[in-house]
Amino acid sequence: MPYAGFPSDTVIVTRPSLEELQSLSAKRLPSLTILEYAFDSMQPLAVLAGIEALKCQDSGGLRSLSGIEAMTSLHHLVIATPASWDGTSRKIEVESLKPLTALSRLER
């Protein structure tokens, strides 16, 4: 089932490597859901500059939003903690939200 507000043709990948992300960039996807996002920054996703909707699920290791500023077509962005964190006070802490200021089309 697609995430609410995301297109039904959203591509879903699990723990993609840098090579897989590069391959996905060639497909010019409109929407992507990543399960088990394993990188500590958004830099590996910069190759997906044309994407409009992105969900990174299980992003417990994320420390920096750096790189997301390249994704200027983004309308929808979801960054979620691992399900095992539900009901706890654990949260994702990033260095700065400043990279989001480059995303003028971001709606939510």
HELIX and SHEET records of a PDB file:
HELIX    1   1 LEU A   18  ALA A   26  1                                   9    
HELIX    2   2 GLN A   43  LEU A   48  5                                   6    
HELIX    3   3 ILE A   68  ALA A   70  5                                   3    
HELIX    4   4 ALA A   83  TRP A   85  5                                   3    
HELIX    5   5 LYS A   98  ALA A  102  5                                   5    
SHEET    1   A 4 VAL A  11  THR A  14  0                                        
SHEET    2   A 4 SER A  31  LEU A  35  1                                        
SHEET    3   A 4 ALA A  53  GLN A  57  1                                        
SHEET    4   A 4 HIS A  76  ILE A  79  1                                        
END                                                                             
